Amino acid sequence: MRSTFRLLANVKPARYLEPFAPTGLTGLVTHPSPRPTLIFLYTSTLEKLKAFPESSVYRQSTEALTRHRLQIVESTKPPGFDAWLERAKKAVAAEPERFASLRRSDGSYAAFQRDDGTDNPRGEEWDGESIEPTSEGPARTAEEEARWHQAIEESTKPGADAPADFYLNDMKWENEPALEAEQIAEIEKQIGAGLIEEVIQVAEGELKVVDELYKSGAWEELEEKPRPGQWSYFERQTE
């Protein structure tokens, strides 16, 4: 089992996996926030698949697999998740205008996760060492990022008034609590596609494939029709 590699790479058993620690696979380190990352990737893939015709075989198969894996990940909640969710809802409700530009079509919010020192999401075992920033996981879309930078530029012009959704203070957002090592192992077992970091890599690749197939219109009829019997050798021969 590939999960054995992770156990060998981490000599000291712990309640939580250490972020960026070796997984046992060359070039692959322990992901700091696999659950929100996978939820973001899977929901993004499902949203983009809606642009494909319902008759598309690719859409049907990819939706079924993605929904199945999303259900596995979403159903596994880290300790303290419900309390964190309530605090997050209160933070949004307190300043709805500030979060409006980060709201996605599915009702979730796109924001960079950062450690603001307000809590200890990894429990008492975690030594509080800061986590290096990562580009993976929930983040602003290109459109949201461009709008944010435009707001900053406009606010710095002489005599310009700051936009209504622009704030000088950094937006603090409490990170989602981390999954325990046993919970990650259970997700890996149910998905059956290697370590959760490998699952993330596959999800990232699938998201890119959706874009490429949509651009190419892969569901459309071939411009050059195949000759009669061209694909017959793929059929099962029966007597």
Summary of the structure (lengths in Angstrom):
residues: 239
radius of gyration: 22.1
end to end distance: 41.9
largest distance: 85.2
contacts: 555
relative contact order: 0.18
helix: 46%
strand: 2%
